[in-house]
Amino acid sequence: MNTTRAGTEAAVPKTSQATQQVDGLEQPARRRAMLVIILGIMVAVLDGTIVNLALPGIARELQASPSHAIWVVNAYQIATLVMLLPLASLGDLVGYRRVYLVGMAVFTVASIGATFADSLGTLIAARTFQGLGAAGIMSVNAALVRLTFPSALLGRGMAINSMVVATSSVAGPSVAAAILSVASWPWLFAINVPLGLLVFALGMKALPFNRVAPAAGLRFSPVDVALNVLMFSLVFLGVDRLGVREGGAAAGGSHASAWLILLAGVAVGYFYLRRQRTLAVPLFPIDLLRIPVFALSMGTSVAAFCAQMLAYIALPFLLLDVYGRSHIEAGLLITAWPLAIVAMAPLAGRLIGRYPDGLLGGIGLGLLAIGLALLAALPAHPGNADIAWRMALCGLGFGLFQSPNNHTIVTSPPAHRSGAASGMLGTARLTGQTLGAVVLAGVFSVWSPHGGHGPVVALVLAACCAGVAAIFSSLRLKTTGHHG
């Protein structure tokens, strides 16, 4: 990689450029920076699902219909998704630290607005700005980890980061239940304020600065940003309309409009990506997708998160309706999955660098596929232990895949494109989850989610997605370089 760029020497000590890019921070500065990074990504990911449990109460109190109240969740998710890549590109241009801190400030102020919202419209507006702030945090999260850890320890840093993302993404309902048991729904947002202020104050002192100059030709184009926002928004809205409705499926007219919106998003995406191919440093990083190991890692991530989303939505139906577990029992059984991820993360971090990332990911995703298939094949009257160990197997497999895969996504591009790589990491996760929701909507429109067949079919498809992800990961072994 060519890293000899004018203007970089002024920003960093006079050592070799290669050393500047990978030396990370010394202790205790590294520990302080990682604390800020972990707290920020935790709150940003957590807020994507923390409101779900409170939606019925919010709808009642603000006199809104459930179909309108769901936009308290959707507004956050759309705002995050559409701005991940633009803000990642901005991080490459003006510094990841700056984008992160502004994102945290916006998130914190928006949390105040959500806390005191007195109408559904006000709450949705506040959640939109919360999502924009979360996009600032998520878009440069992995790039900051790369700056914080020396290359020899980067695998462990990515493992810690991946563990926090994985556990936060499934902890939302549990955290919400704990808060709602002692307080009203505005406190779901109020807790973000002191935490946001703390992270901002610590981040001002602890977060590292970019060490390399921006890529030649990098610019922040409003036209590209608008096309990116339009493409992802239309696709998300189409997917949302295709989603499961009462009775198992959307109405015919709603289905027709959903497909039109989805096709419009694909059409915008076609012209947007054609435009990106003409740019030296594209906003949607087509240049990075030309790196074989990066493209395979992205495919691995999308397929794996598709499998995870299918399983996470199908499992409650299976446990509650088919096997007659209570909500508390079902919640505890599903918790075996994230607990296994936490247990696997330190081991996965130590294995990175000793074995190829593609091999670790392939083994992990193979275990995930087996665990999902075993869940689909549960006997008619399984004991709690029968369910729990299968959940744990899924979590162990997912934990072994995620850290090495993220490590490859972040480190295979050149250092001056770390922001774009970081943005693609988050985009792959959200794209996979969205794809999983589309597949699940199709499954539940054919097989009822309550009769047993729907959840089992979804788990079989989840196992197939995990198997596809394992193949993508294993193909990286044939690519050149240490990441394979």
DRENDO-1510 file (C-alpha; in Angstrom, 1 decimal, always signed):
<recs>
REC; n; res; u; v; w
REC; 1; MET; +0.0; +0.0; +0.0 .
REC; 2; ASN; +1.3; +3.5; -0.8 .
REC; 3; THR; +1.3; +5.5; +2.3 .
REC; 4; THR; +3.8; +8.2; +1.5 .
REC; 5; ARG; +1.6; +11.2; +1.5 .
REC; 6; ALA; +2.5; +14.9; +1.8 .
REC; 7; GLY; +1.4; +16.7; +4.9 .
REC; 8; THR; +1.2; +13.7; +7.2 .
REC; 9; GLU; +4.6; +14.2; +8.9 .
REC; 10; ALA; +3.3; +17.4; +10.5 .
REC; 11; ALA; +0.6; +15.5; +12.3 .
REC; 12; VAL; +2.6; +12.7; +13.8 .
REC; 13; PRO; +6.1; +12.0; +15.2 .
REC; 14; LYS; +8.9; +11.4; +12.7 .
REC; 15; THR; +8.9; +7.6; +12.4 .
REC; 16; SER; +8.2; +5.5; +9.4 .
REC; 17; GLN; +4.8; +5.9; +7.8 .
REC; 18; ALA; +4.0; +2.2; +8.3 .
REC; 19; THR; +4.7; +2.5; +12.0 .
REC; 20; GLN; +2.5; +5.6; +12.3 .
REC; 21; GLN; -0.4; +3.7; +10.9 .
REC; 22; VAL; -0.4; +0.7; +13.2 .
REC; 23; ASP; +1.3; +1.6; +16.4 .
REC; 24; GLY; -1.9; +2.5; +18.3 .
REC; 25; LEU; -1.9; +4.1; +21.7 .
REC; 26; GLU; +0.2; +3.3; +24.8 .
REC; 27; GLN; -1.4; +2.3; +28.1 .
REC; 28; PRO; -3.2; +3.8; +29.9 .
REC; 29; ALA; -4.3; +6.0; +27.0 .
REC; 30; ARG; -5.5; +2.9; +25.1 .
REC; 31; ARG; -7.7; +1.8; +27.9 .
REC; 32; ARG; -9.3; +5.3; +28.2 .
REC; 33; ALA; -9.9; +5.5; +24.5 .
REC; 34; MET; -11.4; +2.0; +24.4 .
REC; 35; LEU; -13.7; +2.9; +27.3 .
REC; 36; VAL; -15.1; +5.8; +25.3 .
REC; 37; ILE; -15.5; +3.7; +22.1 .
REC; 38; ILE; -17.3; +0.9; +24.0 .
REC; 39; LEU; -19.7; +3.1; +25.9 .
REC; 40; GLY; -20.6; +5.0; +22.7 .
REC; 41; ILE; -21.3; +2.0; +20.5 .
REC; 42; MET; -23.1; +0.3; +23.4 .
REC; 43; VAL; -25.6; +3.1; +23.8 .
REC; 44; ALA; -26.0; +3.6; +20.0 .
REC; 45; VAL; -26.8; +0.0; +19.3 .
REC; 46; LEU; -28.9; -0.5; +22.4 .
REC; 47; ASP; -31.2; +2.4; +21.5 .
REC; 48; GLY; -32.1; +0.6; +18.3 .
REC; 49; THR; -34.2; -1.9; +20.2 .
REC; 50; ILE; -34.7; -0.5; +23.7 .
REC; 51; VAL; -38.0; +1.2; +22.8 .
REC; 52; ASN; -39.7; -1.9; +21.4 .
REC; 53; LEU; -41.1; -3.1; +24.7 .
REC; 54; ALA; -42.5; +0.3; +25.5 .
REC; 55; LEU; -44.3; +0.9; +22.2 .
REC; 56; PRO; -47.8; -0.1; +23.4 .
REC; 57; GLY; -47.5; +2.3; +26.4 .
REC; 58; ILE; -46.2; +5.1; +24.2 .
REC; 59; ALA; -49.0; +4.6; +21.8 .
REC; 60; ARG; -51.6; +4.8; +24.6 .
REC; 61; GLU; -50.1; +7.8; +26.3 .
REC; 62; LEU; -49.6; +9.8; +23.1 .
REC; 63; GLN; -52.9; +8.7; +21.7 .
REC; 64; ALA; -51.4; +7.1; +18.6 .
REC; 65; SER; -52.2; +3.9; +16.6 .
REC; 66; PRO; -49.7; +1.0; +16.8 .
REC; 67; SER; -48.9; +1.4; +13.1 .
REC; 68; HIS; -47.9; +5.1; +13.7 .
REC; 69; ALA; -46.1; +4.3; +17.0 .
REC; 70; ILE; -43.7; +1.8; +15.2 .
REC; 71; TRP; -42.1; +4.9; +13.6 .
REC; 72; VAL; -40.5; +5.6; +17.0 .
REC; 73; VAL; -38.3; +2.6; +16.1 .
REC; 74; ASN; -38.2; +3.1; +12.3 .
REC; 75; ALA; -37.1; +6.7; +12.4 .
REC; 76; TYR; -34.0; +5.8; +14.5 .
REC; 77; GLN; -33.1; +2.9; +12.2 .
REC; 78; ILE; -33.6; +4.7; +8.9 .
REC; 79; ALA; -31.6; +7.8; +10.1 .
REC; 80; THR; -28.8; +5.6; +11.2 .
REC; 81; LEU; -28.7; +3.4; +8.1 .
REC; 82; VAL; -28.8; +6.3; +5.5 .
REC; 83; MET; -26.0; +8.3; +7.2 .
REC; 84; LEU; -23.5; +5.6; +8.0 .
REC; 85; LEU; -21.5; +5.8; +4.8 .
REC; 86; PRO; -21.7; +9.6; +4.4 .
REC; 87; LEU; -20.4; +10.2; +7.9 .
REC; 88; ALA; -17.7; +7.4; +7.5 .
REC; 89; SER; -16.5; +9.3; +4.4 .
REC; 90; LEU; -16.6; +12.6; +6.4 .
REC; 91; GLY; -14.5; +10.8; +9.1 .
REC; 92; ASP; -11.8; +10.0; +6.5 .
REC; 93; LEU; -11.9; +13.7; +5.5 .
REC; 94; VAL; -12.0; +15.7; +8.8 .
REC; 95; GLY; -11.1; +13.0; +11.4 .
REC; 96; TYR; -12.9; +10.1; +13.0 .
REC; 97; ARG; -12.6; +11.8; +16.4 .
REC; 98; ARG; -14.5; +14.8; +15.3 .
REC; 99; VAL; -17.4; +12.9; +13.7 .
REC; 100; TYR; -17.7; +10.7; +16.8 .
REC; 101; LEU; -17.8; +13.6; +19.2 .
REC; 102; VAL; -20.4; +15.6; +17.2 .
REC; 103; GLY; -22.4; +12.4; +16.8 .
REC; 104; MET; -22.4; +11.9; +20.6 .
REC; 105; ALA; -23.4; +15.5; +21.2 .
REC; 106; VAL; -26.3; +15.2; +18.7 .
REC; 107; PHE; -27.4; +11.9; +20.3 .
REC; 108; THR; -27.4; +13.4; +23.8 .
REC; 109; VAL; -29.3; +16.5; +22.9 .
REC; 110; ALA; -31.9; +14.4; +20.9 .
REC; 111; SER; -32.2; +12.2; +24.0 .
REC; 112; ILE; -33.3; +15.2; +26.0 .
REC; 113; GLY; -35.9; +16.0; +23.3 .
REC; 114; ALA; -37.2; +12.5; +23.4 .
REC; 115; THR; -37.4; +12.5; +27.2 .
REC; 116; PHE; -39.7; +15.5; +27.2 .
REC; 117; ALA; -41.7; +14.7; +24.0 .
REC; 118; ASP; -45.4; +15.4; +24.5 .
REC; 119; SER; -46.6; +14.2; +21.1 .
REC; 120; LEU; -45.8; +11.3; +18.7 .
REC; 121; GLY; -44.5; +13.7; +16.1 .
REC; 122; THR; -42.1; +15.3; +18.5 .
REC; 123; LEU; -40.9; +11.9; +19.7 .
REC; 124; ILE; -40.4; +10.7; +16.1 .
REC; 125; ALA; -38.4; +13.9; +15.3 .
REC; 126; ALA; -36.2; +13.4; +18.4 .
REC; 127; ARG; -35.6; +9.8; +17.5 .
REC; 128; THR; -34.6; +10.8; +14.0 .
REC; 129; PHE; -31.9; +13.1; +15.4 .
REC; 130; GLN; -30.9; +10.4; +17.8 .
REC; 131; GLY; -30.4; +8.1; +14.8 .
REC; 132; LEU; -28.3; +10.7; +13.1 .
REC; 133; GLY; -26.1; +11.0; +16.2 .
REC; 134; ALA; -25.9; +7.2; +16.4 .
REC; 135; ALA; -24.7; +7.1; +12.8 .
REC; 136; GLY; -21.9; +9.5; +13.7 .
REC; 137; ILE; -20.9; +7.1; +16.5 .
REC; 138; MET; -21.3; +3.8; +14.5 .
REC; 139; SER; -19.8; +5.1; +11.3 .
REC; 140; VAL; -16.3; +5.6; +12.7 .
REC; 141; ASN; -16.4; +3.1; +15.6 .
REC; 142; ALA; -14.2; +0.5; +14.0 .
REC; 143; ALA; -11.8; +3.1; +12.5 .
REC; 144; LEU; -11.2; +4.4; +16.0 .
REC; 145; VAL; -10.5; +0.9; +17.3 .
REC; 146; ARG; -7.9; +0.6; +14.5 .
REC; 147; LEU; -6.2; +3.8; +15.6 .
REC; 148; THR; -6.3; +2.8; +19.3 .
REC; 149; PHE; -4.7; -0.7; +19.2 .
REC; 150; PRO; -1.3; -1.6; +17.8 .
REC; 151; SER; -1.6; -4.0; +14.9 .
REC; 152; ALA; -0.3; -7.0; +17.1 .
REC; 153; LEU; -3.3; -6.5; +19.5 .
REC; 154; LEU; -5.9; -5.2; +17.0 .
REC; 155; GLY; -7.6; -8.6; +17.0 .
REC; 156; ARG; -8.3; -8.4; +20.7 .
REC; 157; GLY; -9.6; -4.8; +20.3 .
REC; 158; MET; -12.0; -5.9; +17.5 .
REC; 159; ALA; -13.1; -8.9; +19.7 .
REC; 160; ILE; -14.0; -6.6; +22.6 .
REC; 161; ASN; -15.8; -4.2; +20.2 .
REC; 162; SER; -17.7; -7.1; +18.4 .
REC; 163; MET; -18.7; -8.5; +21.8 .
REC; 164; VAL; -20.2; -5.2; +22.9 .
REC; 165; VAL; -22.1; -4.8; +19.6 .
REC; 166; ALA; -23.4; -8.3; +19.7 .
REC; 167; THR; -24.6; -8.2; +23.3 .
REC; 168; SER; -26.0; -4.6; +23.0 .
REC; 169; SER; -28.1; -5.6; +19.9 .
REC; 170; VAL; -30.0; -8.3; +21.9 .
REC; 171; ALA; -30.0; -6.6; +25.3 .
REC; 172; GLY; -32.4; -3.9; +24.4 .
REC; 173; PRO; -35.6; -5.7; +25.6 .
REC; 174; SER; -33.9; -6.8; +28.9 .
REC; 175; VAL; -32.6; -3.3; +29.7 .
REC; 176; ALA; -36.0; -1.8; +28.8 .
REC; 177; ALA; -37.8; -4.3; +31.1 .
REC; 178; ALA; -35.6; -3.4; +34.0 .
REC; 179; ILE; -36.1; +0.4; +33.5 .
REC; 180; LEU; -39.9; +0.1; +32.9 .
REC; 181; SER; -40.3; -2.0; +36.0 .
REC; 182; VAL; -39.4; +1.0; +38.1 .
REC; 183; ALA; -40.0; +4.1; +35.8 .
REC; 184; SER; -42.1; +5.3; +32.9 .
REC; 185; TRP; -41.0; +5.2; +29.2 .
REC; 186; PRO; -39.3; +8.7; +29.1 .
REC; 187; TRP; -36.6; +7.3; +31.3 .
REC; 188; LEU; -35.5; +5.0; +28.4 .
REC; 189; PHE; -34.2; +8.2; +26.8 .
REC; 190; ALA; -33.3; +10.1; +30.0 .
REC; 191; ILE; -30.6; +7.6; +31.0 .
REC; 192; ASN; -28.7; +8.5; +27.8 .
REC; 193; VAL; -28.2; +12.1; +28.9 .
REC; 194; PRO; -25.7; +11.6; +31.8 .
REC; 195; LEU; -24.0; +8.8; +29.9 .
REC; 196; GLY; -23.7; +10.9; +26.7 .
REC; 197; LEU; -22.2; +13.8; +28.6 .
REC; 198; LEU; -19.7; +11.5; +30.3 .
REC; 199; VAL; -18.7; +9.9; +27.0 .
REC; 200; PHE; -18.3; +13.3; +25.3 .
REC; 201; ALA; -16.2; +14.7; +28.1 .
REC; 202; LEU; -13.9; +11.6; +28.2 .
REC; 203; GLY; -13.8; +11.5; +24.4 .
REC; 204; MET; -12.5; +15.0; +24.2 .
REC; 205; LYS; -9.4; +13.9; +26.1 .
REC; 206; ALA; -9.0; +10.2; +25.2 .
REC; 207; LEU; -9.9; +9.7; +21.5 .
REC; 208; PRO; -7.0; +9.5; +19.0 .
REC; 209; PHE; -6.5; +11.7; +16.0 .
REC; 210; ASN; -6.3; +10.4; +12.4 .
REC; 211; ARG; -2.7; +9.5; +11.5 .
REC; 212; VAL; -2.7; +9.6; +7.7 .
REC; 213; ALA; -3.8; +12.3; +5.2 .
REC; 214; PRO; -7.2; +11.8; +3.4 .
REC; 215; ALA; -7.1; +9.9; +0.1 .
REC; 216; ALA; -6.4; +12.1; -2.9 .
REC; 217; GLY; -9.7; +13.0; -4.6 .
REC; 218; LEU; -11.9; +12.5; -1.5 .
REC; 219; ARG; -14.7; +15.0; -1.3 .
REC; 220; PHE; -18.0; +15.3; +0.4 .
REC; 221; SER; -20.7; +15.6; -2.3 .
REC; 222; PRO; -24.2; +16.6; -1.4 .
REC; 223; VAL; -25.5; +14.9; -4.5 .
REC; 224; ASP; -23.9; +11.6; -3.5 .
REC; 225; VAL; -25.2; +11.9; +0.0 .
REC; 226; ALA; -28.7; +12.6; -1.2 .
REC; 227; LEU; -28.6; +9.6; -3.5 .
REC; 228; ASN; -27.3; +7.4; -0.7 .
REC; 229; VAL; -30.1; +8.6; +1.6 .
REC; 230; LEU; -32.8; +8.1; -1.0 .
REC; 231; MET; -31.6; +4.6; -2.0 .
REC; 232; PHE; -31.4; +3.2; +1.6 .
REC; 233; SER; -34.7; +5.0; +2.7 .
REC; 234; LEU; -36.7; +3.6; -0.2 .
REC; 235; VAL; -35.4; +0.1; +0.4 .
REC; 236; PHE; -36.1; +0.3; +4.1 .
REC; 237; LEU; -39.6; +1.7; +3.6 .
REC; 238; GLY; -40.3; -1.1; +1.0 .
REC; 239; VAL; -39.1; -3.7; +3.4 .
REC; 240; ASP; -41.1; -2.2; +6.3 .
REC; 241; ARG; -44.3; -2.4; +4.2 .
REC; 242; LEU; -43.6; -6.0; +3.3 .
REC; 243; GLY; -43.2; -6.8; +7.0 .
REC; 244; VAL; -45.5; -9.0; +8.9 .
REC; 245; ARG; -48.9; -7.5; +9.6 .
REC; 246; GLU; -51.7; -8.7; +11.9 .
REC; 247; GLY; -53.0; -11.9; +10.5 .
REC; 248; GLY; -49.7; -13.0; +9.1 .
REC; 249; ALA; -49.3; -10.9; +6.0 .
REC; 250; ALA; -49.8; -7.4; +4.6 .
REC; 251; ALA; -52.9; -6.6; +2.5 .
REC; 252; GLY; -52.7; -7.0; -1.2 .
REC; 253; GLY; -52.7; -3.2; -1.9 .
REC; 254; SER; -50.0; -2.7; +0.7 .
REC; 255; HIS; -47.9; -5.4; -0.9 .
REC; 256; ALA; -48.2; -3.8; -4.3 .
REC; 257; SER; -47.1; -0.4; -3.0 .
REC; 258; ALA; -44.3; -2.0; -0.9 .
REC; 259; TRP; -42.8; -3.7; -4.1 .
REC; 260; LEU; -43.1; -0.4; -6.0 .
REC; 261; ILE; -41.1; +1.5; -3.2 .
REC; 262; LEU; -38.6; -1.3; -3.1 .
REC; 263; LEU; -38.1; -1.3; -6.9 .
REC; 264; ALA; -37.8; +2.5; -6.8 .
REC; 265; GLY; -35.0; +2.0; -4.2 .
REC; 266; VAL; -33.2; -0.5; -6.5 .
REC; 267; ALA; -33.6; +1.9; -9.5 .
REC; 268; VAL; -32.0; +4.8; -7.5 .
REC; 269; GLY; -29.3; +2.4; -6.3 .
REC; 270; TYR; -28.5; +1.4; -9.9 .
REC; 271; PHE; -27.9; +5.0; -11.0 .
REC; 272; TYR; -26.2; +5.9; -7.7 .
REC; 273; LEU; -23.7; +3.0; -7.9 .
REC; 274; ARG; -23.0; +3.7; -11.6 .
REC; 275; ARG; -22.2; +7.3; -10.6 .
REC; 276; GLN; -19.9; +6.0; -7.9 .
REC; 277; ARG; -17.9; +3.9; -10.3 .
REC; 278; THR; -16.7; +7.1; -12.0 .
REC; 279; LEU; -15.3; +8.7; -8.8 .
REC; 280; ALA; -11.7; +8.3; -7.6 .
REC; 281; VAL; -12.8; +7.9; -4.0 .
REC; 282; PRO; -16.5; +7.0; -4.0 .
REC; 283; LEU; -18.9; +7.6; -1.1 .
REC; 284; PHE; -20.3; +4.1; -1.5 .
REC; 285; PRO; -16.8; +2.3; -1.4 .
REC; 286; ILE; -16.9; +0.4; -4.6 .
REC; 287; ASP; -13.1; +0.7; -4.6 .
REC; 288; LEU; -12.9; -1.4; -1.5 .
REC; 289; LEU; -15.3; -4.0; -2.9 .
REC; 290; ARG; -12.7; -4.6; -5.6 .
REC; 291; ILE; -10.5; -6.0; -2.9 .
REC; 292; PRO; -11.4; -9.8; -3.0 .
REC; 293; VAL; -11.0; -10.5; +0.7 .
REC; 294; PHE; -13.0; -7.4; +1.6 .
REC; 295; ALA; -15.9; -8.3; -0.7 .
REC; 296; LEU; -16.0; -11.8; +0.6 .
REC; 297; SER; -16.0; -10.5; +4.2 .
REC; 298; MET; -18.9; -8.2; +3.4 .
REC; 299; GLY; -20.8; -11.2; +1.9 .
REC; 300; THR; -20.0; -13.2; +5.0 .
REC; 301; SER; -21.3; -10.5; +7.2 .
REC; 302; VAL; -24.6; -9.8; +5.3 .
REC; 303; ALA; -25.4; -13.6; +5.2 .
REC; 304; ALA; -24.5; -14.1; +8.9 .
REC; 305; PHE; -26.7; -11.2; +10.1 .
REC; 306; CYS; -29.5; -12.3; +7.9 .
REC; 307; ALA; -29.4; -15.7; +9.7 .
REC; 308; GLN; -29.2; -14.0; +13.1 .
REC; 309; MET; -32.3; -11.8; +12.4 .
REC; 310; LEU; -34.3; -14.8; +11.1 .
REC; 311; ALA; -33.5; -16.7; +14.2 .
REC; 312; TYR; -34.0; -13.9; +16.7 .
REC; 313; ILE; -37.5; -13.1; +15.4 .
REC; 314; ALA; -38.6; -16.7; +14.9 .
REC; 315; LEU; -37.4; -18.1; +18.2 .
REC; 316; PRO; -39.8; -16.3; +20.5 .
REC; 317; PHE; -42.7; -17.6; +18.4 .
REC; 318; LEU; -41.3; -21.1; +18.6 .
REC; 319; LEU; -40.7; -21.0; +22.4 .
REC; 320; LEU; -43.9; -19.2; +23.4 .
REC; 321; ASP; -46.5; -20.7; +21.0 .
REC; 322; VAL; -45.1; -24.2; +20.2 .
REC; 323; TYR; -43.3; -25.2; +23.4 .
REC; 324; GLY; -45.5; -23.3; +25.8 .
REC; 325; ARG; -42.7; -21.4; +27.6 .
REC; 326; SER; -43.5; -18.3; +29.6 .
REC; 327; HIS; -42.1; -14.9; +28.5 .
REC; 328; ILE; -39.5; -15.1; +31.3 .
REC; 329; GLU; -38.5; -18.6; +30.5 .
REC; 330; ALA; -38.2; -17.8; +26.8 .
REC; 331; GLY; -36.1; -14.7; +27.6 .
REC; 332; LEU; -33.7; -16.7; +29.8 .
REC; 333; LEU; -33.3; -19.5; +27.2 .
REC; 334; ILE; -32.6; -17.0; +24.4 .
REC; 335; THR; -30.0; -15.3; +26.7 .
REC; 336; ALA; -27.8; -18.4; +26.3 .
REC; 337; TRP; -27.0; -17.1; +22.8 .
REC; 338; PRO; -25.5; -13.7; +23.8 .
REC; 339; LEU; -23.8; -15.2; +26.9 .
REC; 340; ALA; -22.0; -17.7; +24.6 .
REC; 341; ILE; -20.9; -14.8; +22.4 .
REC; 342; VAL; -19.4; -13.0; +25.5 .
REC; 343; ALA; -17.6; -16.3; +26.5 .
REC; 344; MET; -16.2; -16.8; +23.0 .
REC; 345; ALA; -15.0; -13.2; +22.3 .
REC; 346; PRO; -11.7; -13.3; +24.3 .
REC; 347; LEU; -10.7; -16.7; +22.7 .
REC; 348; ALA; -11.6; -15.4; +19.2 .
REC; 349; GLY; -9.5; -12.3; +19.9 .
REC; 350; ARG; -6.5; -14.4; +20.8 .
REC; 351; LEU; -6.8; -16.6; +17.8 .
REC; 352; ILE; -6.8; -13.7; +15.3 .
REC; 353; GLY; -3.3; -13.5; +13.8 .
REC; 354; ARG; -2.5; -17.1; +14.7 .
REC; 355; TYR; -5.0; -18.6; +12.2 .
REC; 356; PRO; -6.5; -17.1; +9.0 .
REC; 357; ASP; -9.6; -15.0; +9.6 .
REC; 358; GLY; -11.4; -17.0; +6.9 .
REC; 359; LEU; -10.8; -20.3; +8.6 .
REC; 360; LEU; -12.0; -19.0; +12.0 .
REC; 361; GLY; -15.1; -17.4; +10.4 .
REC; 362; GLY; -15.8; -20.6; +8.4 .
REC; 363; ILE; -15.6; -22.8; +11.5 .
REC; 364; GLY; -17.7; -20.4; +13.6 .
REC; 365; LEU; -20.4; -20.1; +10.9 .
REC; 366; GLY; -20.4; -23.8; +10.5 .
REC; 367; LEU; -21.2; -24.2; +14.2 .
REC; 368; LEU; -23.9; -21.5; +13.9 .
REC; 369; ALA; -25.5; -23.4; +11.0 .
REC; 370; ILE; -25.5; -26.7; +13.0 .
REC; 371; GLY; -27.0; -24.9; +16.0 .
REC; 372; LEU; -29.8; -23.4; +14.0 .
REC; 373; ALA; -30.5; -26.7; +12.3 .
REC; 374; LEU; -30.7; -28.4; +15.7 .
REC; 375; LEU; -33.1; -25.8; +17.0 .
REC; 376; ALA; -35.3; -26.4; +13.9 .
REC; 377; ALA; -35.2; -30.1; +14.7 .
REC; 378; LEU; -36.1; -29.9; +18.4 .
REC; 379; PRO; -38.3; -32.8; +19.6 .
REC; 380; ALA; -41.9; -32.3; +20.3 .
REC; 381; HIS; -41.4; -31.8; +24.1 .
REC; 382; PRO; -37.8; -30.5; +24.7 .
REC; 383; GLY; -36.4; -29.8; +28.1 .
REC; 384; ASN; -34.9; -26.4; +28.9 .
REC; 385; ALA; -31.4; -27.9; +28.7 .
REC; 386; ASP; -32.1; -29.2; +25.2 .
REC; 387; ILE; -33.0; -25.7; +24.0 .
REC; 388; ALA; -30.3; -23.9; +26.0 .
REC; 389; TRP; -27.3; -25.9; +24.7 .
REC; 390; ARG; -28.4; -25.4; +21.1 .
REC; 391; MET; -28.7; -21.6; +21.8 .
REC; 392; ALA; -25.2; -21.6; +23.3 .
REC; 393; LEU; -23.8; -23.5; +20.3 .
REC; 394; CYS; -25.3; -20.7; +18.0 .
REC; 395; GLY; -23.7; -18.1; +20.2 .
REC; 396; LEU; -20.3; -19.7; +20.3 .
REC; 397; GLY; -20.3; -20.0; +16.5 .
REC; 398; PHE; -21.4; -16.4; +16.0 .
REC; 399; GLY; -18.8; -15.2; +18.5 .
REC; 400; LEU; -16.0; -17.1; +16.7 .
REC; 401; PHE; -17.1; -15.6; +13.3 .
REC; 402; GLN; -17.7; -12.0; +14.2 .
REC; 403; SER; -14.4; -10.7; +15.5 .
REC; 404; PRO; -12.1; -12.2; +12.8 .
REC; 405; ASN; -14.5; -11.1; +10.1 .
REC; 406; ASN; -14.7; -7.5; +11.4 .
REC; 407; HIS; -10.9; -7.6; +11.8 .
REC; 408; THR; -10.5; -8.4; +8.0 .
REC; 409; ILE; -13.1; -5.7; +7.0 .
REC; 410; VAL; -11.3; -3.0; +9.0 .
REC; 411; THR; -7.7; -3.9; +8.2 .
REC; 412; SER; -7.7; -5.1; +4.5 .
REC; 413; PRO; -8.3; -1.6; +3.1 .
REC; 414; PRO; -5.5; +1.1; +3.2 .
REC; 415; ALA; -5.3; +3.2; +6.4 .
REC; 416; HIS; -6.7; +6.3; +4.7 .
REC; 417; ARG; -9.9; +4.4; +3.9 .
REC; 418; SER; -10.5; +3.1; +7.4 .
REC; 419; GLY; -13.6; +5.3; +7.8 .
REC; 420; ALA; -15.2; +3.9; +4.6 .
REC; 421; ALA; -14.4; +0.3; +5.9 .
REC; 422; SER; -15.9; +1.1; +9.3 .
REC; 423; GLY; -19.0; +2.5; +7.6 .
REC; 424; MET; -19.4; -0.6; +5.5 .
REC; 425; LEU; -19.1; -2.8; +8.6 .
REC; 426; GLY; -22.2; -1.2; +10.1 .
REC; 427; THR; -23.9; -1.1; +6.7 .
REC; 428; ALA; -23.3; -4.9; +6.3 .
REC; 429; ARG; -24.9; -5.6; +9.7 .
REC; 430; LEU; -28.0; -3.5; +9.0 .
REC; 431; THR; -28.3; -4.8; +5.4 .
REC; 432; GLY; -28.2; -8.4; +6.6 .
REC; 433; GLN; -30.8; -7.7; +9.3 .
REC; 434; THR; -33.0; -6.0; +6.8 .
REC; 435; LEU; -32.7; -8.9; +4.4 .
REC; 436; GLY; -33.6; -11.3; +7.2 .
REC; 437; ALA; -36.7; -9.3; +7.9 .
REC; 438; VAL; -37.8; -9.5; +4.2 .
REC; 439; VAL; -37.2; -13.2; +4.1 .
REC; 440; LEU; -39.1; -13.7; +7.4 .
REC; 441; ALA; -42.1; -11.6; +6.1 .
REC; 442; GLY; -42.3; -14.0; +3.1 .
REC; 443; VAL; -42.1; -17.0; +5.3 .
REC; 444; PHE; -44.8; -15.8; +7.7 .
REC; 445; SER; -47.1; -14.8; +4.8 .
REC; 446; VAL; -47.1; -18.5; +3.7 .
REC; 447; TRP; -46.8; -20.3; +7.1 .
REC; 448; SER; -48.4; -18.8; +10.2 .
REC; 449; PRO; -45.9; -17.6; +12.9 .
REC; 450; HIS; -48.1; -19.1; +15.6 .
REC; 451; GLY; -48.7; -22.7; +14.2 .
REC; 452; GLY; -45.1; -24.0; +14.5 .
REC; 453; HIS; -44.4; -24.4; +10.8 .
REC; 454; GLY; -43.4; -20.7; +10.2 .
REC; 455; PRO; -40.7; -20.5; +12.9 .
REC; 456; VAL; -39.3; -23.9; +11.9 .
REC; 457; VAL; -39.0; -22.9; +8.3 .
REC; 458; ALA; -37.4; -19.6; +9.3 .
REC; 459; LEU; -34.8; -21.5; +11.4 .
REC; 460; VAL; -34.1; -23.9; +8.5 .
REC; 461; LEU; -33.5; -20.8; +6.2 .
REC; 462; ALA; -31.4; -19.2; +8.9 .
REC; 463; ALA; -29.2; -22.3; +8.9 .
REC; 464; CYS; -28.9; -22.1; +5.1 .
REC; 465; CYS; -27.9; -18.5; +5.4 .
REC; 466; ALA; -25.2; -19.4; +8.0 .
REC; 467; GLY; -24.0; -22.1; +5.6 .
REC; 468; VAL; -23.7; -19.6; +2.7 .
REC; 469; ALA; -21.8; -17.2; +5.1 .
REC; 470; ALA; -19.4; -20.1; +6.0 .
REC; 471; ILE; -18.7; -20.7; +2.3 .
REC; 472; PHE; -18.0; -17.0; +1.7 .
REC; 473; SER; -15.7; -17.0; +4.7 .
REC; 474; SER; -13.8; -20.2; +3.6 .
REC; 475; LEU; -13.3; -18.8; +0.1 .
REC; 476; ARG; -11.1; -16.1; +1.7 .
REC; 477; LEU; -8.5; -18.8; +2.3 .
REC; 478; LYS; -7.9; -18.8; -1.5 .
REC; 479; THR; -7.2; -15.1; -1.6 .
REC; 480; THR; -3.7; -13.7; -1.1 .
REC; 481; GLY; -2.6; -12.0; +2.1 .
REC; 482; HIS; -2.7; -12.8; +5.8 .
REC; 483; HIS; -6.4; -11.9; +6.2 .
REC; 484; GLY; -7.6; -14.9; +4.3 .
</recs>
